[in-house]
């Protein structure tokens, strides 16, 4: 990589293997040797990093630099700090004076102001840009709610003009800061979606196989019932005994116990007494 003058000392141009990497219209002498990149080990990386750092520093906006700072906790966010000032001022105003007599209005003001802090913090701690954008929108809505209740307090005569202007200014400043932060989050989310890899070849569409006519019919099977399951007494043995004694269904249940426990064989016992049949076939549908 070499650094040469551009237009006889009016600027600089950085080339690497004949390809222009970066240019600047600043005088060549102003770089103070930073663009002189030696071919020694590590010299190339250091010079390029310095040039890129100067370029990013000059072109980034204030909010973008704040987002690039990557706050470690939600307390580092300027939006949360301003929301804290607003909440503190709201609690001080509602603690005394004529406004403190209206408990419902005081509770609404306190709840709305503290909601701004809570939603900014929760959106940051969620760790996802989509959820952060959502909670910042809720926090901005809470700012509008605070301003609305301030107008209510002013119209009702609970606030003087000086206190109203102070609180309204804090609410507007907090709302603008949250709006800028939300816009920065939205830009980062859009850039991430744009740079997300997309498969060049989609997997083949899986078309279900055509219906087989035989699969439209229900399969069925049957079982043969020849005895009482609970007492293990065959119907062929029970039928002559019942006819000899002249038993009814209730007497069979009382004397032998068949059909008295689970009750599954009662219909078959009744059919046995009526027809004399001792084998039954039950069809099962699947």
C-alpha positions as YAML, in Angstrom:
chain: A
units: angstrom
residues:
- id: 1
  name: UNK
  ca: [0.00, 0.00, 0.00]
- id: 2
  name: UNK
  ca: [1.35, 3.46, -0.95]
- id: 3
  name: UNK
  ca: [0.14, 6.98, -0.22]
- id: 4
  name: UNK
  ca: [0.72, 9.64, -2.89]
- id: 5
  name: UNK
  ca: [-0.30, 13.25, -3.37]
- id: 6
  name: UNK
  ca: [-3.36, 14.16, -5.42]
- id: 7
  name: UNK
  ca: [-3.34, 17.18, -7.77]
- id: 8
  name: UNK
  ca: [0.07, 18.39, -6.66]
- id: 9
  name: UNK
  ca: [-0.34, 18.48, -2.91]
- id: 10
  name: UNK
  ca: [-4.04, 19.30, -2.67]
- id: 11
  name: UNK
  ca: [-5.08, 15.89, -1.39]
- id: 12
  name: UNK
  ca: [-4.10, 12.28, -0.74]
- id: 13
  name: UNK
  ca: [-4.94, 8.95, -2.31]
- id: 14
  name: UNK
  ca: [-4.25, 5.50, -0.88]
- id: 15
  name: UNK
  ca: [-3.58, 2.65, -3.31]
- id: 16
  name: UNK
  ca: [-3.09, -1.04, -2.65]
- id: 17
  name: UNK
  ca: [-1.69, -3.10, -5.54]
- id: 18
  name: UNK
  ca: [-2.78, -0.44, -7.98]
- id: 19
  name: UNK
  ca: [-6.38, -0.26, -6.65]
- id: 20
  name: UNK
  ca: [-7.59, 3.00, -5.05]
- id: 21
  name: UNK
  ca: [-8.71, 2.24, -1.51]
- id: 22
  name: UNK
  ca: [-9.42, 5.71, -0.12]
- id: 23
  name: UNK
  ca: [-9.06, 9.36, -1.16]
- id: 24
  name: UNK
  ca: [-9.24, 12.69, 0.63]
- id: 25
  name: UNK
  ca: [-9.16, 16.33, -0.44]
- id: 26
  name: UNK
  ca: [-7.27, 17.37, 2.65]
- id: 27
  name: UNK
  ca: [-3.69, 18.60, 2.03]
- id: 28
  name: UNK
  ca: [-1.08, 15.92, 1.97]
- id: 29
  name: UNK
  ca: [1.00, 17.66, 4.63]
- id: 30
  name: UNK
  ca: [-1.95, 17.63, 7.04]
- id: 31
  name: UNK
  ca: [-1.83, 13.86, 7.47]
- id: 32
  name: UNK
  ca: [1.51, 14.27, 9.31]
- id: 33
  name: UNK
  ca: [2.90, 11.03, 8.07]
- id: 34
  name: UNK
  ca: [-0.09, 8.90, 9.10]
- id: 35
  name: UNK
  ca: [-0.61, 7.77, 5.52]
- id: 36
  name: UNK
  ca: [2.96, 6.63, 5.10]
- id: 37
  name: UNK
  ca: [2.54, 2.91, 5.32]
- id: 38
  name: UNK
  ca: [5.66, 0.86, 5.44]
- id: 39
  name: UNK
  ca: [5.87, -2.66, 4.15]
- id: 40
  name: UNK
  ca: [7.08, -3.88, 7.50]
- id: 41
  name: UNK
  ca: [5.06, -6.34, 9.54]
- id: 42
  name: UNK
  ca: [2.02, -4.66, 11.07]
- id: 43
  name: UNK
  ca: [2.55, -1.30, 9.33]
- id: 44
  name: UNK
  ca: [-0.13, -1.81, 6.72]
- id: 45
  name: UNK
  ca: [-2.85, -2.71, 9.18]
- id: 46
  name: UNK
  ca: [-2.08, 0.19, 11.46]
- id: 47
  name: UNK
  ca: [-2.13, 2.82, 8.70]
- id: 48
  name: UNK
  ca: [-5.38, 1.56, 7.19]
- id: 49
  name: UNK
  ca: [-7.08, 1.42, 10.56]
- id: 50
  name: UNK
  ca: [-6.09, 5.02, 11.28]
- id: 51
  name: UNK
  ca: [-7.52, 6.25, 7.98]
- id: 52
  name: UNK
  ca: [-10.79, 4.35, 8.47]
- id: 53
  name: UNK
  ca: [-11.10, 5.65, 11.99]
- id: 54
  name: UNK
  ca: [-10.74, 9.25, 10.81]
- id: 55
  name: UNK
  ca: [-13.34, 8.68, 8.11]
- id: 56
  name: UNK
  ca: [-15.93, 7.15, 10.47]
- id: 57
  name: UNK
  ca: [-15.37, 9.81, 13.07]
- id: 58
  name: UNK
  ca: [-16.05, 12.59, 10.60]
- id: 59
  name: UNK
  ca: [-19.13, 11.06, 9.00]
- id: 60
  name: UNK
  ca: [-21.08, 9.57, 11.91]
- id: 61
  name: UNK
  ca: [-23.88, 11.52, 13.57]
- id: 62
  name: UNK
  ca: [-24.23, 12.06, 17.30]
- id: 63
  name: UNK
  ca: [-26.97, 9.47, 17.74]
- id: 64
  name: UNK
  ca: [-25.10, 6.97, 15.59]
- id: 65
  name: UNK
  ca: [-22.00, 7.39, 17.74]
- id: 66
  name: UNK
  ca: [-24.17, 6.86, 20.81]
- id: 67
  name: UNK
  ca: [-25.53, 3.63, 19.33]
- id: 68
  name: UNK
  ca: [-22.02, 2.50, 18.36]
- id: 69
  name: UNK
  ca: [-20.91, 3.05, 21.95]
- id: 70
  name: UNK
  ca: [-22.88, -0.10, 22.87]
- id: 71
  name: UNK
  ca: [-24.18, 0.74, 26.34]
- id: 72
  name: UNK
  ca: [-23.59, -2.07, 28.78]
- id: 73
  name: UNK
  ca: [-26.68, -1.38, 30.91]
- id: 74
  name: UNK
  ca: [-29.90, 0.52, 30.41]
- id: 75
  name: UNK
  ca: [-28.65, 3.15, 32.88]
- id: 76
  name: UNK
  ca: [-26.17, 4.25, 30.20]
- id: 77
  name: UNK
  ca: [-28.95, 5.23, 27.79]
- id: 78
  name: UNK
  ca: [-29.61, 8.96, 27.52]
- id: 79
  name: UNK
  ca: [-33.31, 8.26, 27.01]
- id: 80
  name: UNK
  ca: [-33.54, 6.42, 30.33]
- id: 81
  name: UNK
  ca: [-31.62, 9.16, 32.14]
- id: 82
  name: UNK
  ca: [-33.98, 11.84, 30.86]
- id: 83
  name: UNK
  ca: [-36.98, 9.69, 31.75]
- id: 84
  name: UNK
  ca: [-35.59, 9.42, 35.26]
- id: 85
  name: UNK
  ca: [-35.36, 13.22, 35.55]
- id: 86
  name: UNK
  ca: [-38.94, 13.55, 34.35]
- id: 87
  name: UNK
  ca: [-40.18, 10.95, 36.84]
- id: 88
  name: UNK
  ca: [-38.33, 12.63, 39.70]
- id: 89
  name: UNK
  ca: [-39.86, 15.99, 38.82]
- id: 90
  name: UNK
  ca: [-43.36, 14.48, 38.56]
- id: 91
  name: UNK
  ca: [-43.07, 12.87, 41.99]
- id: 92
  name: UNK
  ca: [-41.87, 16.14, 43.51]
- id: 93
  name: UNK
  ca: [-44.76, 18.13, 42.06]
- id: 94
  name: UNK
  ca: [-47.41, 15.57, 43.02]
- id: 95
  name: UNK
  ca: [-46.11, 15.22, 46.58]
- id: 96
  name: UNK
  ca: [-47.26, 18.68, 47.67]
- id: 97
  name: UNK
  ca: [-49.40, 21.58, 46.57]
- id: 98
  name: UNK
  ca: [-52.90, 21.62, 45.14]
- id: 99
  name: UNK
  ca: [-52.12, 18.79, 42.74]
- id: 100
  name: UNK
  ca: [-51.61, 16.39, 45.65]
- id: 101
  name: UNK
  ca: [-55.29, 16.74, 46.59]
- id: 102
  name: UNK
  ca: [-56.38, 14.92, 43.43]
- id: 103
  name: UNK
  ca: [-55.11, 11.42, 44.16]
- id: 104
  name: UNK
  ca: [-56.41, 9.91, 40.94]
- id: 105
  name: UNK
  ca: [-54.61, 12.46, 38.74]
- id: 106
  name: UNK
  ca: [-51.42, 12.13, 40.80]
- id: 107
  name: UNK
  ca: [-51.50, 8.35, 40.44]
- id: 108
  name: UNK
  ca: [-51.97, 8.60, 36.67]
- id: 109
  name: UNK
  ca: [-49.08, 11.04, 36.31]
- id: 110
  name: UNK
  ca: [-46.76, 8.90, 38.41]
- id: 111
  name: UNK
  ca: [-47.76, 5.72, 36.64]
- id: 112
  name: UNK
  ca: [-47.24, 7.22, 33.18]
- id: 113
  name: UNK
  ca: [-43.85, 8.76, 34.01]
- id: 114
  name: UNK
  ca: [-42.50, 5.61, 35.63]
- id: 115
  name: UNK
  ca: [-43.77, 3.62, 32.64]
- id: 116
  name: UNK
  ca: [-41.34, 5.54, 30.41]
- id: 117
  name: UNK
  ca: [-38.36, 4.40, 32.48]
- id: 118
  name: UNK
  ca: [-39.63, 0.84, 32.74]
- id: 119
  name: UNK
  ca: [-40.28, 0.38, 29.02]
- id: 120
  name: UNK
  ca: [-36.94, 1.85, 27.95]
- id: 121
  name: UNK
  ca: [-35.14, -0.45, 30.39]
- id: 122
  name: UNK
  ca: [-37.17, -3.52, 29.42]
- id: 123
  name: UNK
  ca: [-36.69, -2.90, 25.72]
- id: 124
  name: UNK
  ca: [-32.92, -2.67, 26.19]
- id: 125
  name: UNK
  ca: [-32.72, -5.79, 28.35]
- id: 126
  name: UNK
  ca: [-34.77, -7.86, 25.89]
- id: 127
  name: UNK
  ca: [-31.72, -7.99, 23.65]
- id: 128
  name: UNK
  ca: [-33.61, -8.05, 20.34]
- id: 129
  name: UNK
  ca: [-34.03, -5.03, 18.06]
- id: 130
  name: UNK
  ca: [-37.64, -5.83, 17.22]
- id: 131
  name: UNK
  ca: [-38.71, -5.97, 20.86]
- id: 132
  name: UNK
  ca: [-36.57, -2.94, 21.71]
- id: 133
  name: UNK
  ca: [-38.33, -0.95, 18.98]
- id: 134
  name: UNK
  ca: [-41.70, -2.06, 20.32]
- id: 135
  name: UNK
  ca: [-40.99, -1.05, 23.93]
- id: 136
  name: UNK
  ca: [-39.51, 2.27, 22.84]
- id: 137
  name: UNK
  ca: [-42.78, 2.96, 21.02]
- id: 138
  name: UNK
  ca: [-44.68, 2.21, 24.22]
- id: 139
  name: UNK
  ca: [-42.37, 4.54, 26.16]
- id: 140
  name: UNK
  ca: [-42.95, 7.32, 23.64]
- id: 141
  name: UNK
  ca: [-46.68, 6.82, 24.03]
- id: 142
  name: UNK
  ca: [-46.29, 7.16, 27.80]
- id: 143
  name: UNK
  ca: [-44.57, 10.52, 27.20]
- id: 144
  name: UNK
  ca: [-47.67, 11.70, 25.38]
- id: 145
  name: UNK
  ca: [-49.77, 10.41, 28.27]
- id: 146
  name: UNK
  ca: [-47.73, 12.48, 30.75]
- id: 147
  name: UNK
  ca: [-48.16, 15.60, 28.63]
- id: 148
  name: UNK
  ca: [-51.91, 15.00, 28.43]
- id: 149
  name: UNK
  ca: [-52.27, 14.76, 32.21]
- id: 150
  name: UNK
  ca: [-50.15, 17.89, 32.61]
- id: 151
  name: UNK
  ca: [-52.64, 19.79, 30.48]
- id: 152
  name: UNK
  ca: [-55.45, 18.38, 32.62]
- id: 153
  name: UNK
  ca: [-53.71, 19.58, 35.79]
- id: 154
  name: UNK
  ca: [-53.11, 23.01, 34.26]
- id: 155
  name: UNK
  ca: [-56.71, 23.42, 33.15]
- id: 156
  name: UNK
  ca: [-57.97, 22.31, 36.56]
- id: 157
  name: UNK
  ca: [-55.81, 24.91, 38.29]
- id: 158
  name: UNK
  ca: [-53.62, 22.39, 40.09]
- id: 159
  name: UNK
  ca: [-50.39, 23.56, 38.39]
- id: 160
  name: UNK
  ca: [-48.96, 27.02, 37.91]
- id: 161
  name: UNK
  ca: [-47.57, 28.04, 34.55]
- id: 162
  name: UNK
  ca: [-43.91, 27.76, 35.57]
- id: 163
  name: UNK
  ca: [-44.23, 24.18, 36.86]
- id: 164
  name: UNK
  ca: [-46.25, 23.23, 33.80]
- id: 165
  name: UNK
  ca: [-43.66, 24.61, 31.38]
- id: 166
  name: UNK
  ca: [-40.84, 22.84, 33.23]
- id: 167
  name: UNK
  ca: [-42.54, 19.45, 33.22]
- id: 168
  name: UNK
  ca: [-43.77, 19.83, 29.65]
- id: 169
  name: UNK
  ca: [-40.25, 20.67, 28.49]
- id: 170
  name: UNK
  ca: [-38.85, 17.57, 30.19]
- id: 171
  name: UNK
  ca: [-41.57, 15.41, 28.64]
- id: 172
  name: UNK
  ca: [-40.94, 16.80, 25.14]
- id: 173
  name: UNK
  ca: [-37.17, 16.40, 25.47]
- id: 174
  name: UNK
  ca: [-37.57, 12.81, 26.64]
- id: 175
  name: UNK
  ca: [-39.97, 12.05, 23.80]
- id: 176
  name: UNK
  ca: [-37.54, 13.41, 21.19]
- id: 177
  name: UNK
  ca: [-34.64, 11.42, 22.62]
- id: 178
  name: UNK
  ca: [-36.69, 8.22, 22.59]
- id: 179
  name: UNK
  ca: [-37.76, 8.96, 19.01]
- id: 180
  name: UNK
  ca: [-34.13, 9.32, 17.87]
- id: 181
  name: UNK
  ca: [-33.15, 6.14, 19.68]
- id: 182
  name: UNK
  ca: [-36.06, 4.27, 18.14]
- id: 183
  name: UNK
  ca: [-35.11, 5.54, 14.68]
- id: 184
  name: UNK
  ca: [-31.53, 4.32, 15.17]
- id: 185
  name: UNK
  ca: [-32.79, 0.90, 16.28]
- id: 186
  name: UNK
  ca: [-35.06, 0.73, 13.24]
- id: 187
  name: UNK
  ca: [-32.15, 1.52, 10.90]
- id: 188
  name: UNK
  ca: [-30.00, -1.17, 12.50]
- id: 189
  name: UNK
  ca: [-32.84, -3.66, 12.22]
- id: 190
  name: UNK
  ca: [-33.38, -2.82, 8.54]
- id: 191
  name: UNK
  ca: [-29.66, -3.10, 7.81]
- id: 192
  name: UNK
  ca: [-29.50, -6.47, 9.53]
- id: 193
  name: UNK
  ca: [-32.46, -7.78, 7.57]
- id: 194
  name: UNK
  ca: [-30.96, -6.50, 4.33]
- id: 195
  name: UNK
  ca: [-27.63, -8.18, 4.98]
- id: 196
  name: UNK
  ca: [-29.18, -11.45, 6.15]
- id: 197
  name: UNK
  ca: [-28.19, -14.37, 3.90]
- id: 198
  name: UNK
  ca: [-30.89, -15.64, 1.58]
- id: 199
  name: UNK
  ca: [-30.64, -19.05, -0.11]
- id: 200
  name: UNK
  ca: [-30.12, -18.86, -3.85]
- id: 201
  name: UNK
  ca: [-31.80, -22.20, -4.40]
- id: 202
  name: UNK
  ca: [-35.04, -22.92, -2.61]
- id: 203
  name: UNK
  ca: [-35.75, -26.49, -1.55]
- id: 204
  name: UNK
  ca: [-38.05, -28.35, -3.91]
- id: 205
  name: UNK
  ca: [-41.71, -28.09, -3.15]
- id: 206
  name: UNK
  ca: [-43.01, -31.28, -1.62]
- id: 207
  name: UNK
  ca: [-46.31, -32.16, -3.25]
- id: 208
  name: UNK
  ca: [-48.40, -34.69, -1.33]
- id: 209
  name: UNK
  ca: [-49.02, -37.99, -3.05]
- id: 210
  name: UNK
  ca: [-52.47, -38.46, -4.60]
- id: 211
  name: UNK
  ca: [-55.09, -40.14, -2.50]
- id: 212
  name: UNK
  ca: [-55.39, -43.86, -2.95]
- id: 213
  name: UNK
  ca: [-59.03, -44.95, -3.25]
- id: 214
  name: UNK
  ca: [-58.49, -47.81, -0.83]
- id: 215
  name: UNK
  ca: [-57.30, -45.39, 1.85]
- id: 216
  name: UNK
  ca: [-60.66, -43.64, 1.83]
- id: 217
  name: UNK
  ca: [-62.34, -46.67, 3.39]
- id: 218
  name: UNK
  ca: [-62.10, -47.49, 7.06]
- id: 219
  name: UNK
  ca: [-60.38, -50.66, 8.01]
- id: 220
  name: UNK
  ca: [-62.19, -52.98, 10.40]
- id: 221
  name: UNK
  ca: [-61.52, -56.08, 12.43]
- id: 222
  name: UNK
  ca: [-63.56, -58.30, 14.73]
- id: 223
  name: UNK
  ca: [-63.10, -60.17, 18.00]
- id: 224
  name: UNK
  ca: [-64.84, -63.33, 19.24]
- id: 225
  name: UNK
  ca: [-66.48, -63.22, 22.68]
- id: 226
  name: UNK
  ca: [-67.19, -66.62, 24.25]
- id: 227
  name: UNK
  ca: [-66.89, -66.11, 28.03]
- id: 228
  name: UNK
  ca: [-67.23, -63.73, 30.94]
- id: 229
  name: UNK
  ca: [-63.88, -61.97, 31.27]
- id: 230
  name: UNK
  ca: [-64.13, -61.32, 35.01]
- id: 231
  name: UNK
  ca: [-65.23, -64.81, 36.15]
- id: 232
  name: UNK
  ca: [-63.62, -66.64, 33.20]
- id: 233
  name: UNK
  ca: [-66.80, -68.72, 32.78]
- id: 234
  name: UNK
  ca: [-67.63, -69.82, 29.21]
- id: 235
  name: UNK
  ca: [-71.08, -68.98, 27.92]
- id: 236
  name: UNK
  ca: [-71.42, -72.61, 26.76]
- id: 237
  name: UNK
  ca: [-71.16, -73.76, 30.40]
- id: 238
  name: UNK
  ca: [-73.31, -70.97, 31.79]
- id: 239
  name: UNK
  ca: [-76.24, -71.39, 29.38]
- id: 240
  name: UNK
  ca: [-77.30, -74.97, 30.39]
- id: 241
  name: UNK
  ca: [-77.00, -74.05, 34.06]
- id: 242
  name: UNK
  ca: [-79.14, -70.95, 33.64]
- id: 243
  name: UNK
  ca: [-81.82, -72.86, 31.72]
- id: 244
  name: UNK
  ca: [-81.86, -75.66, 34.27]
- id: 245
  name: UNK
  ca: [-82.29, -73.26, 37.18]
- id: 246
  name: UNK
  ca: [-84.52, -70.85, 35.27]
- id: 247
  name: UNK
  ca: [-82.33, -67.88, 36.08]
- id: 248
  name: UNK
  ca: [-82.89, -64.41, 34.79]
- id: 249
  name: UNK
  ca: [-80.08, -61.95, 34.09]
- id: 250
  name: UNK
  ca: [-80.20, -60.57, 37.63]
- id: 251
  name: UNK
  ca: [-80.14, -64.06, 39.12]
- id: 252
  name: UNK
  ca: [-77.13, -65.01, 36.94]
- id: 253
  name: UNK
  ca: [-75.29, -61.94, 38.21]
- id: 254
  name: UNK
  ca: [-76.21, -62.75, 41.82]
- id: 255
  name: UNK
  ca: [-75.47, -66.48, 41.74]
- id: 256
  name: UNK
  ca: [-72.38, -66.62, 39.49]
- id: 257
  name: UNK
  ca: [-71.04, -63.06, 39.53]
- id: 258
  name: UNK
  ca: [-70.96, -62.93, 35.74]
- id: 259
  name: UNK
  ca: [-71.73, -59.41, 34.50]
- id: 260
  name: UNK
  ca: [-71.69, -58.04, 38.05]
- id: 261
  name: UNK
  ca: [-68.21, -56.46, 38.05]
- id: 262
  name: UNK
  ca: [-67.19, -54.71, 34.81]
- id: 263
  name: UNK
  ca: [-70.55, -55.14, 33.13]
- id: 264
  name: UNK
  ca: [-69.11, -55.69, 29.66]
- id: 265
  name: UNK
  ca: [-70.72, -59.08, 29.21]
- id: 266
  name: UNK
  ca: [-74.23, -58.08, 30.30]
- id: 267
  name: UNK
  ca: [-75.51, -57.46, 26.74]
- id: 268
  name: UNK
  ca: [-74.10, -60.82, 25.66]
- id: 269
  name: UNK
  ca: [-75.66, -62.62, 28.63]
- id: 270
  name: UNK
  ca: [-79.01, -61.09, 27.80]
- id: 271
  name: UNK
  ca: [-78.64, -62.11, 24.16]
- id: 272
  name: UNK
  ca: [-77.58, -65.59, 25.28]
- id: 273
  name: UNK
  ca: [-80.75, -66.05, 27.33]
- id: 274
  name: UNK
  ca: [-82.91, -64.76, 24.47]
- id: 275
  name: UNK
  ca: [-81.40, -66.67, 21.53]
- id: 276
  name: UNK
  ca: [-79.31, -69.44, 23.11]
- id: 277
  name: UNK
  ca: [-76.20, -68.19, 21.29]
- id: 278
  name: UNK
  ca: [-72.88, -68.72, 23.10]
- id: 279
  name: UNK
  ca: [-70.45, -67.12, 20.63]
- id: 280
  name: UNK
  ca: [-70.54, -63.46, 19.64]
- id: 281
  name: UNK
  ca: [-68.50, -61.47, 17.12]
- id: 282
  name: UNK
  ca: [-67.83, -57.79, 17.82]
- id: 283
  name: UNK
  ca: [-66.75, -55.62, 14.86]
- id: 284
  name: UNK
  ca: [-64.10, -52.98, 15.63]
- id: 285
  name: UNK
  ca: [-63.73, -49.93, 13.36]
- id: 286
  name: UNK
  ca: [-60.40, -48.14, 13.01]
...
